[in-house]
Amino acid sequence: LKDKGLPLWKAILISWGIAFFEYCVMVPANRIGYQGGWGAFQLKMAQEVITLLVFTVFAVYYLKEPFQTKYLISFLFLIGAVYFAFKK
């Protein structure tokens, strides 16, 4: 995205590196969550929030994308969605 002159193999390695880090967090989290009594919907909601947090860090620090107020508002709605997914 950022560097159009970047060789494809480097872009693939960077993408895999990001995905690897994400899955290193996700797989144990899903196991722990499921053993702790979380259902599939709750796990998926948590997964999406983690994915967006990782992507946000990547977009802001690597791609140098500005973090706008509308993104903060969107994240707040996602936090609300997680709240309702976990509400008893």
PDB file of N, CA, C and O in Angstrom:
ATOM      1  N   LEU A   1       0.817  -1.202   0.000  1.00  0.00           N
ATOM      2  CA  LEU A   1       0.000   0.000   0.000  1.00  0.00           C
ATOM      3  C   LEU A   1       0.854   1.256   0.000  1.00  0.00           C
ATOM      4  O   LEU A   1       0.691   2.139  -0.842  1.00  0.00           O
ATOM      5  N   LYS A   2       1.758   1.317   0.952  1.00  0.00           N
ATOM      6  CA  LYS A   2       2.543   2.533   1.133  1.00  0.00           C
ATOM      7  C   LYS A   2       3.619   2.670   0.060  1.00  0.00           C
ATOM      8  O   LYS A   2       3.777   3.735  -0.537  1.00  0.00           O
ATOM      9  N   ASP A   3       4.344   1.607  -0.176  1.00  0.00           N
ATOM     10  CA  ASP A   3       5.488   1.647  -1.085  1.00  0.00           C
ATOM     11  C   ASP A   3       5.178   0.819  -2.321  1.00  0.00           C
ATOM     12  O   ASP A   3       5.332  -0.402  -2.313  1.00  0.00           O
ATOM     13  N   LYS A   4       4.749   1.475  -3.365  1.00  0.00           N
ATOM     14  CA  LYS A   4       4.366   0.766  -4.587  1.00  0.00           C
ATOM     15  C   LYS A   4       5.562   0.096  -5.261  1.00  0.00           C
ATOM     16  O   LYS A   4       5.380  -0.813  -6.071  1.00  0.00           O
ATOM     17  N   GLY A   5       6.781   0.531  -4.941  1.00  0.00           N
ATOM     18  CA  GLY A   5       7.976  -0.065  -5.517  1.00  0.00           C
ATOM     19  C   GLY A   5       8.489  -1.259  -4.731  1.00  0.00           C
ATOM     20  O   GLY A   5       9.475  -1.881  -5.125  1.00  0.00           O
ATOM     21  N   LEU A   6       7.838  -1.584  -3.631  1.00  0.00           N
ATOM     22  CA  LEU A   6       8.248  -2.717  -2.799  1.00  0.00           C
ATOM     23  C   LEU A   6       8.032  -4.016  -3.558  1.00  0.00           C
ATOM     24  O   LEU A   6       6.946  -4.247  -4.089  1.00  0.00           O
ATOM     25  N   PRO A   7       9.050  -4.870  -3.617  1.00  0.00           N
ATOM     26  CA  PRO A   7       8.863  -6.152  -4.303  1.00  0.00           C
ATOM     27  C   PRO A   7       7.732  -6.958  -3.663  1.00  0.00           C
ATOM     28  O   PRO A   7       7.508  -6.888  -2.455  1.00  0.00           O
ATOM     29  N   LEU A   8       7.038  -7.712  -4.484  1.00  0.00           N
ATOM     30  CA  LEU A   8       5.889  -8.485  -4.017  1.00  0.00           C
ATOM     31  C   LEU A   8       6.262  -9.428  -2.883  1.00  0.00           C
ATOM     32  O   LEU A   8       5.504  -9.568  -1.923  1.00  0.00           O
ATOM     33  N   TRP A   9       7.416 -10.077  -2.978  1.00  0.00           N
ATOM     34  CA  TRP A   9       7.796 -11.036  -1.941  1.00  0.00           C
ATOM     35  C   TRP A   9       7.974 -10.349  -0.585  1.00  0.00           C
ATOM     36  O   TRP A   9       7.673 -10.943   0.450  1.00  0.00           O
ATOM     37  N   LYS A  10       8.459  -9.106  -0.580  1.00  0.00           N
ATOM     38  CA  LYS A  10       8.589  -8.374   0.682  1.00  0.00           C
ATOM     39  C   LYS A  10       7.216  -7.991   1.234  1.00  0.00           C
ATOM     40  O   LYS A  10       6.982  -8.061   2.440  1.00  0.00           O
ATOM     41  N   ALA A  11       6.321  -7.590   0.351  1.00  0.00           N
ATOM     42  CA  ALA A  11       4.962  -7.252   0.781  1.00  0.00           C
ATOM     43  C   ALA A  11       4.281  -8.471   1.394  1.00  0.00           C
ATOM     44  O   ALA A  11       3.571  -8.361   2.394  1.00  0.00           O
ATOM     45  N   ILE A  12       4.503  -9.634   0.783  1.00  0.00           N
ATOM     46  CA  ILE A  12       3.922 -10.873   1.311  1.00  0.00           C
ATOM     47  C   ILE A  12       4.506 -11.186   2.680  1.00  0.00           C
ATOM     48  O   ILE A  12       3.766 -11.543   3.596  1.00  0.00           O
ATOM     49  N   LEU A  13       5.820 -11.059   2.838  1.00  0.00           N
ATOM     50  CA  LEU A  13       6.448 -11.330   4.134  1.00  0.00           C
ATOM     51  C   LEU A  13       5.941 -10.384   5.215  1.00  0.00           C
ATOM     52  O   LEU A  13       5.694 -10.806   6.345  1.00  0.00           O
ATOM     53  N   ILE A  14       5.787  -9.126   4.878  1.00  0.00           N
ATOM     54  CA  ILE A  14       5.254  -8.165   5.851  1.00  0.00           C
ATOM     55  C   ILE A  14       3.827  -8.546   6.245  1.00  0.00           C
ATOM     56  O   ILE A  14       3.476  -8.517   7.424  1.00  0.00           O
ATOM     57  N   SER A  15       3.013  -8.901   5.260  1.00  0.00           N
ATOM     58  CA  SER A  15       1.626  -9.306   5.535  1.00  0.00           C
ATOM     59  C   SER A  15       1.590 -10.545   6.415  1.00  0.00           C
ATOM     60  O   SER A  15       0.814 -10.612   7.368  1.00  0.00           O
ATOM     61  N   TRP A  16       2.422 -11.518   6.100  1.00  0.00           N
ATOM     62  CA  TRP A  16       2.473 -12.740   6.907  1.00  0.00           C
ATOM     63  C   TRP A  16       2.967 -12.448   8.320  1.00  0.00           C
ATOM     64  O   TRP A  16       2.501 -13.056   9.284  1.00  0.00           O
ATOM     65  N   GLY A  17       3.910 -11.517   8.439  1.00  0.00           N
ATOM     66  CA  GLY A  17       4.402 -11.146   9.760  1.00  0.00           C
ATOM     67  C   GLY A  17       3.310 -10.544  10.622  1.00  0.00           C
ATOM     68  O   GLY A  17       3.199 -10.854  11.808  1.00  0.00           O
ATOM     69  N   ILE A  18       2.515  -9.692  10.025  1.00  0.00           N
ATOM     70  CA  ILE A  18       1.396  -9.094  10.762  1.00  0.00           C
ATOM     71  C   ILE A  18       0.391 -10.171  11.152  1.00  0.00           C
ATOM     72  O   ILE A  18      -0.063 -10.220  12.296  1.00  0.00           O
ATOM     73  N   ALA A  19       0.047 -11.028  10.204  1.00  0.00           N
ATOM     74  CA  ALA A  19      -0.919 -12.098  10.478  1.00  0.00           C
ATOM     75  C   ALA A  19      -0.374 -13.059  11.530  1.00  0.00           C
ATOM     76  O   ALA A  19      -1.121 -13.518  12.395  1.00  0.00           O
ATOM     77  N   PHE A  20       0.924 -13.367  11.463  1.00  0.00           N
ATOM     78  CA  PHE A  20       1.527 -14.276  12.441  1.00  0.00           C
ATOM     79  C   PHE A  20       1.407 -13.704  13.845  1.00  0.00           C
ATOM     80  O   PHE A  20       1.014 -14.411  14.773  1.00  0.00           O
ATOM     81  N   PHE A  21       1.743 -12.425  14.008  1.00  0.00           N
ATOM     82  CA  PHE A  21       1.627 -11.783  15.317  1.00  0.00           C
ATOM     83  C   PHE A  21       0.184 -11.835  15.812  1.00  0.00           C
ATOM     84  O   PHE A  21      -0.080 -12.136  16.976  1.00  0.00           O
ATOM     85  N   GLU A  22      -0.726 -11.539  14.916  1.00  0.00           N
ATOM     86  CA  GLU A  22      -2.148 -11.541  15.276  1.00  0.00           C
ATOM     87  C   GLU A  22      -2.593 -12.931  15.732  1.00  0.00           C
ATOM     88  O   GLU A  22      -3.265 -13.065  16.755  1.00  0.00           O
ATOM     89  N   TYR A  23      -2.220 -13.957  14.978  1.00  0.00           N
ATOM     90  CA  TYR A  23      -2.635 -15.312  15.329  1.00  0.00           C
ATOM     91  C   TYR A  23      -1.930 -15.829  16.571  1.00  0.00           C
ATOM     92  O   TYR A  23      -2.482 -16.668  17.282  1.00  0.00           O
ATOM     93  N   CYS A  24      -0.721 -15.350  16.850  1.00  0.00           N
ATOM     94  CA  CYS A  24      -0.044 -15.724  18.095  1.00  0.00           C
ATOM     95  C   CYS A  24      -0.828 -15.246  19.310  1.00  0.00           C
ATOM     96  O   CYS A  24      -0.747 -15.840  20.386  1.00  0.00           O
ATOM     97  N   VAL A  25      -1.576 -14.186  19.135  1.00  0.00           N
ATOM     98  CA  VAL A  25      -2.424 -13.669  20.207  1.00  0.00           C
ATOM     99  C   VAL A  25      -3.796 -14.341  20.171  1.00  0.00           C
ATOM    100  O   VAL A  25      -4.366 -14.654  21.216  1.00  0.00           O
ATOM    101  N   MET A  26      -4.321 -14.559  18.973  1.00  0.00           N
ATOM    102  CA  MET A  26      -5.695 -15.039  18.817  1.00  0.00           C
ATOM    103  C   MET A  26      -5.900 -16.490  19.255  1.00  0.00           C
ATOM    104  O   MET A  26      -6.863 -16.798  19.957  1.00  0.00           O
ATOM    105  N   VAL A  27      -5.012 -17.364  18.847  1.00  0.00           N
ATOM    106  CA  VAL A  27      -5.221 -18.787  19.134  1.00  0.00           C
ATOM    107  C   VAL A  27      -5.242 -19.047  20.637  1.00  0.00           C
ATOM    108  O   VAL A  27      -6.177 -19.685  21.121  1.00  0.00           O
ATOM    109  N   PRO A  28      -4.247 -18.576  21.397  1.00  0.00           N
ATOM    110  CA  PRO A  28      -4.345 -18.783  22.846  1.00  0.00           C
ATOM    111  C   PRO A  28      -5.554 -18.078  23.462  1.00  0.00           C
ATOM    112  O   PRO A  28      -6.180 -18.603  24.383  1.00  0.00           O
ATOM    113  N   ALA A  29      -5.879 -16.891  22.954  1.00  0.00           N
ATOM    114  CA  ALA A  29      -7.030 -16.162  23.495  1.00  0.00           C
ATOM    115  C   ALA A  29      -8.319 -16.937  23.268  1.00  0.00           C
ATOM    116  O   ALA A  29      -9.167 -17.003  24.157  1.00  0.00           O
ATOM    117  N   ASN A  30      -8.474 -17.524  22.087  1.00  0.00           N
ATOM    118  CA  ASN A  30      -9.676 -18.312  21.808  1.00  0.00           C
ATOM    119  C   ASN A  30      -9.747 -19.544  22.699  1.00  0.00           C
ATOM    120  O   ASN A  30     -10.819 -19.890  23.196  1.00  0.00           O
ATOM    121  N   ARG A  31      -8.623 -20.201  22.903  1.00  0.00           N
ATOM    122  CA  ARG A  31      -8.624 -21.378  23.788  1.00  0.00           C
ATOM    123  C   ARG A  31      -8.976 -20.996  25.216  1.00  0.00           C
ATOM    124  O   ARG A  31      -9.819 -21.626  25.856  1.00  0.00           O
ATOM    125  N   ILE A  32      -8.320 -19.961  25.698  1.00  0.00           N
ATOM    126  CA  ILE A  32      -8.577 -19.513  27.072  1.00  0.00           C
ATOM    127  C   ILE A  32     -10.023 -19.046  27.213  1.00  0.00           C
ATOM    128  O   ILE A  32     -10.693 -19.374  28.193  1.00  0.00           O
ATOM    129  N   GLY A  33     -10.497 -18.286  26.240  1.00  0.00           N
ATOM    130  CA  GLY A  33     -11.872 -17.793  26.285  1.00  0.00           C
ATOM    131  C   GLY A  33     -12.895 -18.907  26.257  1.00  0.00           C
ATOM    132  O   GLY A  33     -13.871 -18.880  27.007  1.00  0.00           O
ATOM    133  N   TYR A  34     -12.677 -19.892  25.392  1.00  0.00           N
ATOM    134  CA  TYR A  34     -13.628 -21.000  25.290  1.00  0.00           C
ATOM    135  C   TYR A  34     -13.639 -21.815  26.579  1.00  0.00           C
ATOM    136  O   TYR A  34     -14.699 -22.226  27.052  1.00  0.00           O
ATOM    137  N   GLN A  35     -12.452 -22.045  27.146  1.00  0.00           N
ATOM    138  CA  GLN A  35     -12.378 -22.776  28.413  1.00  0.00           C
ATOM    139  C   GLN A  35     -12.993 -21.967  29.550  1.00  0.00           C
ATOM    140  O   GLN A  35     -13.458 -22.529  30.542  1.00  0.00           O
ATOM    141  N   GLY A  36     -12.990 -20.648  29.401  1.00  0.00           N
ATOM    142  CA  GLY A  36     -13.568 -19.777  30.419  1.00  0.00           C
ATOM    143  C   GLY A  36     -15.069 -19.580  30.278  1.00  0.00           C
ATOM    144  O   GLY A  36     -15.678 -18.843  31.053  1.00  0.00           O
ATOM    145  N   GLY A  37     -15.667 -20.237  29.290  1.00  0.00           N
ATOM    146  CA  GLY A  37     -17.110 -20.176  29.149  1.00  0.00           C
ATOM    147  C   GLY A  37     -17.629 -19.202  28.105  1.00  0.00           C
ATOM    148  O   GLY A  37     -18.838 -18.990  28.016  1.00  0.00           O
ATOM    149  N   TRP A  38     -16.747 -18.604  27.315  1.00  0.00           N
ATOM    150  CA  TRP A  38     -17.207 -17.713  26.251  1.00  0.00           C
ATOM    151  C   TRP A  38     -17.773 -18.531  25.115  1.00  0.00           C
ATOM    152  O   TRP A  38     -17.270 -19.612  24.811  1.00  0.00           O
ATOM    153  N   GLY A  39     -18.816 -18.024  24.487  1.00  0.00           N
ATOM    154  CA  GLY A  39     -19.415 -18.681  23.337  1.00  0.00           C
ATOM    155  C   GLY A  39     -18.758 -18.229  22.040  1.00  0.00           C
ATOM    156  O   GLY A  39     -17.887 -17.360  22.039  1.00  0.00           O
ATOM    157  N   ALA A  40     -19.185 -18.829  20.946  1.00  0.00           N
ATOM    158  CA  ALA A  40     -18.608 -18.526  19.634  1.00  0.00           C
ATOM    159  C   ALA A  40     -18.806 -17.060  19.247  1.00  0.00           C
ATOM    160  O   ALA A  40     -17.894 -16.437  18.706  1.00  0.00           O
ATOM    161  N   PHE A  41     -19.980 -16.510  19.517  1.00  0.00           N
ATOM    162  CA  PHE A  41     -20.233 -15.108  19.168  1.00  0.00           C
ATOM    163  C   PHE A  41     -19.345 -14.168  19.982  1.00  0.00           C
ATOM    164  O   PHE A  41     -18.821 -13.187  19.454  1.00  0.00           O
ATOM    165  N   GLN A  42     -19.181 -14.467  21.249  1.00  0.00           N
ATOM    166  CA  GLN A  42     -18.331 -13.631  22.093  1.00  0.00           C
ATOM    167  C   GLN A  42     -16.876 -13.696  21.637  1.00  0.00           C
ATOM    168  O   GLN A  42     -16.191 -12.674  21.589  1.00  0.00           O
ATOM    169  N   LEU A  43     -16.411 -14.886  21.305  1.00  0.00           N
ATOM    170  CA  LEU A  43     -15.039 -15.033  20.822  1.00  0.00           C
ATOM    171  C   LEU A  43     -14.827 -14.266  19.523  1.00  0.00           C
ATOM    172  O   LEU A  43     -13.789 -13.633  19.331  1.00  0.00           O
ATOM    173  N   LYS A  44     -15.812 -14.324  18.635  1.00  0.00           N
ATOM    174  CA  LYS A  44     -15.690 -13.615  17.356  1.00  0.00           C
ATOM    175  C   LYS A  44     -15.657 -12.106  17.569  1.00  0.00           C
ATOM    176  O   LYS A  44     -14.884 -11.409  16.912  1.00  0.00           O
ATOM    177  N   MET A  45     -16.474 -11.598  18.465  1.00  0.00           N
ATOM    178  CA  MET A  45     -16.467 -10.163  18.757  1.00  0.00           C
ATOM    179  C   MET A  45     -15.100  -9.740  19.293  1.00  0.00           C
ATOM    180  O   MET A  45     -14.547  -8.727  18.866  1.00  0.00           O
ATOM    181  N   ALA A  46     -14.563 -10.516  20.222  1.00  0.00           N
ATOM    182  CA  ALA A  46     -13.245 -10.204  20.774  1.00  0.00           C
ATOM    183  C   ALA A  46     -12.177 -10.270  19.683  1.00  0.00           C
ATOM    184  O   ALA A  46     -11.272  -9.436  19.649  1.00  0.00           O
ATOM    185  N   GLN A  47     -12.277 -11.254  18.798  1.00  0.00           N
ATOM    186  CA  GLN A  47     -11.314 -11.401  17.705  1.00  0.00           C
ATOM    187  C   GLN A  47     -11.323 -10.175  16.799  1.00  0.00           C
ATOM    188  O   GLN A  47     -10.262  -9.683  16.415  1.00  0.00           O
ATOM    189  N   GLU A  48     -12.487  -9.686  16.460  1.00  0.00           N
ATOM    190  CA  GLU A  48     -12.579  -8.530  15.567  1.00  0.00           C
ATOM    191  C   GLU A  48     -11.976  -7.281  16.200  1.00  0.00           C
ATOM    192  O   GLU A  48     -11.318  -6.494  15.521  1.00  0.00           O
ATOM    193  N   VAL A  49     -12.198  -7.101  17.486  1.00  0.00           N
ATOM    194  CA  VAL A  49     -11.633  -5.938  18.163  1.00  0.00           C
ATOM    195  C   VAL A  49     -10.108  -6.033  18.187  1.00  0.00           C
ATOM    196  O   VAL A  49      -9.421  -5.041  17.944  1.00  0.00           O
ATOM    197  N   ILE A  50      -9.578  -7.217  18.479  1.00  0.00           N
ATOM    198  CA  ILE A  50      -8.124  -7.404  18.481  1.00  0.00           C
ATOM    199  C   ILE A  50      -7.556  -7.145  17.092  1.00  0.00           C
ATOM    200  O   ILE A  50      -6.535  -6.471  16.954  1.00  0.00           O
ATOM    201  N   THR A  51      -8.211  -7.677  16.059  1.00  0.00           N
ATOM    202  CA  THR A  51      -7.754  -7.471  14.683  1.00  0.00           C
ATOM    203  C   THR A  51      -7.712  -5.989  14.341  1.00  0.00           C
ATOM    204  O   THR A  51      -6.738  -5.518  13.754  1.00  0.00           O
ATOM    205  N   LEU A  52      -8.746  -5.258  14.695  1.00  0.00           N
ATOM    206  CA  LEU A  52      -8.782  -3.825  14.399  1.00  0.00           C
ATOM    207  C   LEU A  52      -7.738  -3.041  15.187  1.00  0.00           C
ATOM    208  O   LEU A  52      -7.189  -2.061  14.684  1.00  0.00           O
ATOM    209  N   LEU A  53      -7.462  -3.459  16.406  1.00  0.00           N
ATOM    210  CA  LEU A  53      -6.421  -2.786  17.180  1.00  0.00           C
ATOM    211  C   LEU A  53      -5.049  -2.989  16.543  1.00  0.00           C
ATOM    212  O   LEU A  53      -4.269  -2.045  16.422  1.00  0.00           O
ATOM    213  N   VAL A  54      -4.757  -4.230  16.136  1.00  0.00           N
ATOM    214  CA  VAL A  54      -3.479  -4.512  15.475  1.00  0.00           C
ATOM    215  C   VAL A  54      -3.381  -3.722  14.174  1.00  0.00           C
ATOM    216  O   VAL A  54      -2.343  -3.130  13.880  1.00  0.00           O
ATOM    217  N   PHE A  55      -4.460  -3.713  13.397  1.00  0.00           N
ATOM    218  CA  PHE A  55      -4.449  -2.981  12.134  1.00  0.00           C
ATOM    219  C   PHE A  55      -4.281  -1.484  12.357  1.00  0.00           C
ATOM    220  O   PHE A  55      -3.591  -0.818  11.585  1.00  0.00           O
ATOM    221  N   THR A  56      -4.898  -0.953  13.397  1.00  0.00           N
ATOM    222  CA  THR A  56      -4.789   0.474  13.691  1.00  0.00           C
ATOM    223  C   THR A  56      -3.343   0.862  13.978  1.00  0.00           C
ATOM    224  O   THR A  56      -2.854   1.874  13.479  1.00  0.00           O
ATOM    225  N   VAL A  57      -2.668   0.056  14.782  1.00  0.00           N
ATOM    226  CA  VAL A  57      -1.257   0.323  15.070  1.00  0.00           C
ATOM    227  C   VAL A  57      -0.447   0.300  13.777  1.00  0.00           C
ATOM    228  O   VAL A  57       0.389   1.175  13.552  1.00  0.00           O
ATOM    229  N   PHE A  58      -0.690  -0.694  12.932  1.00  0.00           N
ATOM    230  CA  PHE A  58       0.005  -0.808  11.648  1.00  0.00           C
ATOM    231  C   PHE A  58      -0.279   0.406  10.761  1.00  0.00           C
ATOM    232  O   PHE A  58       0.642   0.985  10.186  1.00  0.00           O
ATOM    233  N   ALA A  59      -1.536   0.785  10.652  1.00  0.00           N
ATOM    234  CA  ALA A  59      -1.918   1.892   9.768  1.00  0.00           C
ATOM    235  C   ALA A  59      -1.343   3.225  10.237  1.00  0.00           C
ATOM    236  O   ALA A  59      -0.914   4.041   9.422  1.00  0.00           O
ATOM    237  N   VAL A  60      -1.336   3.443  11.537  1.00  0.00           N
ATOM    238  CA  VAL A  60      -0.861   4.722  12.065  1.00  0.00           C
ATOM    239  C   VAL A  60       0.668   4.809  12.034  1.00  0.00           C
ATOM    240  O   VAL A  60       1.224   5.828  11.625  1.00  0.00           O
ATOM    241  N   TYR A  61       1.348   3.739  12.469  1.00  0.00           N
ATOM    242  CA  TYR A  61       2.804   3.821  12.605  1.00  0.00           C
ATOM    243  C   TYR A  61       3.573   3.425  11.350  1.00  0.00           C
ATOM    244  O   TYR A  61       4.646   3.972  11.097  1.00  0.00           O
ATOM    245  N   TYR A  62       3.061   2.502  10.566  1.00  0.00           N
ATOM    246  CA  TYR A  62       3.781   2.081   9.362  1.00  0.00           C
ATOM    247  C   TYR A  62       3.310   2.833   8.122  1.00  0.00           C
ATOM    248  O   TYR A  62       4.118   3.352   7.352  1.00  0.00           O
ATOM    249  N   LEU A  63       1.998   2.884   7.941  1.00  0.00           N
ATOM    250  CA  LEU A  63       1.458   3.562   6.763  1.00  0.00           C
ATOM    251  C   LEU A  63       1.355   5.072   6.949  1.00  0.00           C
ATOM    252  O   LEU A  63       1.123   5.814   5.995  1.00  0.00           O
ATOM    253  N   LYS A  64       1.532   5.514   8.199  1.00  0.00           N
ATOM    254  CA  LYS A  64       1.452   6.947   8.523  1.00  0.00           C
ATOM    255  C   LYS A  64       0.089   7.544   8.182  1.00  0.00           C
ATOM    256  O   LYS A  64      -0.007   8.703   7.779  1.00  0.00           O
ATOM    257  N   GLU A  65      -0.962   6.743   8.345  1.00  0.00           N
ATOM    258  CA  GLU A  65      -2.330   7.218   8.125  1.00  0.00           C
ATOM    259  C   GLU A  65      -2.760   8.039   9.340  1.00  0.00           C
ATOM    260  O   GLU A  65      -2.474   7.651  10.472  1.00  0.00           O
ATOM    261  N   PRO A  66      -3.429   9.143   9.129  1.00  0.00           N
ATOM    262  CA  PRO A  66      -3.904   9.922  10.281  1.00  0.00           C
ATOM    263  C   PRO A  66      -5.069   9.200  10.966  1.00  0.00           C
ATOM    264  O   PRO A  66      -5.938   8.626  10.310  1.00  0.00           O
ATOM    265  N   PHE A  67      -5.062   9.245  12.285  1.00  0.00           N
ATOM    266  CA  PHE A  67      -6.161   8.652  13.048  1.00  0.00           C
ATOM    267  C   PHE A  67      -7.200   9.739  13.265  1.00  0.00           C
ATOM    268  O   PHE A  67      -6.950  10.722  13.963  1.00  0.00           O
ATOM    269  N   GLN A  68      -8.363   9.556  12.662  1.00  0.00           N
ATOM    270  CA  GLN A  68      -9.395  10.588  12.684  1.00  0.00           C
ATOM    271  C   GLN A  68     -10.439  10.308  13.760  1.00  0.00           C
ATOM    272  O   GLN A  68     -10.577   9.184  14.244  1.00  0.00           O
ATOM    273  N   THR A  69     -11.159  11.347  14.115  1.00  0.00           N
ATOM    274  CA  THR A  69     -12.202  11.235  15.131  1.00  0.00           C
ATOM    275  C   THR A  69     -13.250  10.199  14.743  1.00  0.00           C
ATOM    276  O   THR A  69     -13.751   9.479  15.606  1.00  0.00           O
ATOM    277  N   LYS A  70     -13.586  10.115  13.472  1.00  0.00           N
ATOM    278  CA  LYS A  70     -14.604   9.148  13.044  1.00  0.00           C
ATOM    279  C   LYS A  70     -14.173   7.711  13.343  1.00  0.00           C
ATOM    280  O   LYS A  70     -15.019   6.851  13.588  1.00  0.00           O
ATOM    281  N   TYR A  71     -12.858   7.444  13.326  1.00  0.00           N
ATOM    282  CA  TYR A  71     -12.382   6.102  13.661  1.00  0.00           C
ATOM    283  C   TYR A  71     -12.535   5.842  15.154  1.00  0.00           C
ATOM    284  O   TYR A  71     -12.893   4.738  15.563  1.00  0.00           O
ATOM    285  N   LEU A  72     -12.265   6.853  15.959  1.00  0.00           N
ATOM    286  CA  LEU A  72     -12.452   6.718  17.399  1.00  0.00           C
ATOM    287  C   LEU A  72     -13.914   6.434  17.715  1.00  0.00           C
ATOM    288  O   LEU A  72     -14.216   5.566  18.534  1.00  0.00           O
ATOM    289  N   ILE A  73     -14.816   7.155  17.075  1.00  0.00           N
ATOM    290  CA  ILE A  73     -16.250   6.933  17.284  1.00  0.00           C
ATOM    291  C   ILE A  73     -16.633   5.517  16.860  1.00  0.00           C
ATOM    292  O   ILE A  73     -17.409   4.850  17.544  1.00  0.00           O
ATOM    293  N   SER A  74     -16.096   5.066  15.748  1.00  0.00           N
ATOM    294  CA  SER A  74     -16.368   3.701  15.283  1.00  0.00           C
ATOM    295  C   SER A  74     -15.900   2.677  16.304  1.00  0.00           C
ATOM    296  O   SER A  74     -16.606   1.709  16.584  1.00  0.00           O
ATOM    297  N   PHE A  75     -14.702   2.887  16.865  1.00  0.00           N
ATOM    298  CA  PHE A  75     -14.187   1.968  17.877  1.00  0.00           C
ATOM    299  C   PHE A  75     -15.061   1.967  19.121  1.00  0.00           C
ATOM    300  O   PHE A  75     -15.262   0.923  19.742  1.00  0.00           O
ATOM    301  N   LEU A  76     -15.575   3.120  19.483  1.00  0.00           N
ATOM    302  CA  LEU A  76     -16.462   3.182  20.644  1.00  0.00           C
ATOM    303  C   LEU A  76     -17.731   2.368  20.411  1.00  0.00           C
ATOM    304  O   LEU A  76     -18.230   1.711  21.325  1.00  0.00           O
ATOM    305  N   PHE A  77     -18.250   2.412  19.185  1.00  0.00           N
ATOM    306  CA  PHE A  77     -19.412   1.576  18.868  1.00  0.00           C
ATOM    307  C   PHE A  77     -19.054   0.092  18.940  1.00  0.00           C
ATOM    308  O   PHE A  77     -19.863  -0.720  19.389  1.00  0.00           O
ATOM    309  N   LEU A  78     -17.860  -0.258  18.504  1.00  0.00           N
ATOM    310  CA  LEU A  78     -17.429  -1.656  18.599  1.00  0.00           C
ATOM    311  C   LEU A  78     -17.302  -2.099  20.052  1.00  0.00           C
ATOM    312  O   LEU A  78     -17.664  -3.222  20.402  1.00  0.00           O
ATOM    313  N   ILE A  79     -16.792  -1.220  20.883  1.00  0.00           N
ATOM    314  CA  ILE A  79     -16.709  -1.540  22.305  1.00  0.00           C
ATOM    315  C   ILE A  79     -18.111  -1.747  22.868  1.00  0.00           C
ATOM    316  O   ILE A  79     -18.324  -2.628  23.701  1.00  0.00           O
ATOM    317  N   GLY A  80     -19.063  -0.942  22.415  1.00  0.00           N
ATOM    318  CA  GLY A  80     -20.457  -1.147  22.813  1.00  0.00           C
ATOM    319  C   GLY A  80     -20.979  -2.490  22.349  1.00  0.00           C
ATOM    320  O   GLY A  80     -21.703  -3.163  23.084  1.00  0.00           O
ATOM    321  N   ALA A  81     -20.622  -2.891  21.135  1.00  0.00           N
ATOM    322  CA  ALA A  81     -21.046  -4.197  20.619  1.00  0.00           C
ATOM    323  C   ALA A  81     -20.469  -5.320  21.470  1.00  0.00           C
ATOM    324  O   ALA A  81     -21.160  -6.293  21.773  1.00  0.00           O
ATOM    325  N   VAL A  82     -19.212  -5.186  21.854  1.00  0.00           N
ATOM    326  CA  VAL A  82     -18.590  -6.199  22.712  1.00  0.00           C
ATOM    327  C   VAL A  82     -19.294  -6.232  24.064  1.00  0.00           C
ATOM    328  O   VAL A  82     -19.540  -7.306  24.612  1.00  0.00           O
ATOM    329  N   TYR A  83     -19.613  -5.077  24.594  1.00  0.00           N
ATOM    330  CA  TYR A  83     -20.324  -5.012  25.873  1.00  0.00           C
ATOM    331  C   TYR A  83     -21.627  -5.804  25.801  1.00  0.00           C
ATOM    332  O   TYR A  83     -21.906  -6.624  26.676  1.00  0.00           O
ATOM    333  N   PHE A  84     -22.421  -5.561  24.765  1.00  0.00           N
ATOM    334  CA  PHE A  84     -23.699  -6.259  24.651  1.00  0.00           C
ATOM    335  C   PHE A  84     -23.520  -7.748  24.367  1.00  0.00           C
ATOM    336  O   PHE A  84     -24.343  -8.559  24.792  1.00  0.00           O
ATOM    337  N   ALA A  85     -22.467  -8.114  23.662  1.00  0.00           N
ATOM    338  CA  ALA A  85     -22.212  -9.533  23.394  1.00  0.00           C
ATOM    339  C   ALA A  85     -21.876 -10.282  24.681  1.00  0.00           C
ATOM    340  O   ALA A  85     -22.198 -11.463  24.813  1.00  0.00           O
ATOM    341  N   PHE A  86     -21.234  -9.605  25.627  1.00  0.00           N
ATOM    342  CA  PHE A  86     -20.818 -10.261  26.865  1.00  0.00           C
ATOM    343  C   PHE A  86     -21.792 -10.038  28.019  1.00  0.00           C
ATOM    344  O   PHE A  86     -21.635 -10.627  29.088  1.00  0.00           O
ATOM    345  N   LYS A  87     -22.786  -9.196  27.806  1.00  0.00           N
ATOM    346  CA  LYS A  87     -23.747  -8.901  28.869  1.00  0.00           C
ATOM    347  C   LYS A  87     -24.574 -10.140  29.182  1.00  0.00           C
ATOM    348  O   LYS A  87     -25.021 -10.847  28.278  1.00  0.00           O
ATOM    349  N   LYS A  88     -24.766 -10.388  30.441  1.00  0.00           N
ATOM    350  CA  LYS A  88     -25.547 -11.562  30.892  1.00  0.00           C
ATOM    351  C   LYS A  88     -27.026 -11.303  30.763  1.00  0.00           C
ATOM    352  O   LYS A  88     -27.836 -12.170  31.092  1.00  0.00           O
TER     353      LYS A  88
END
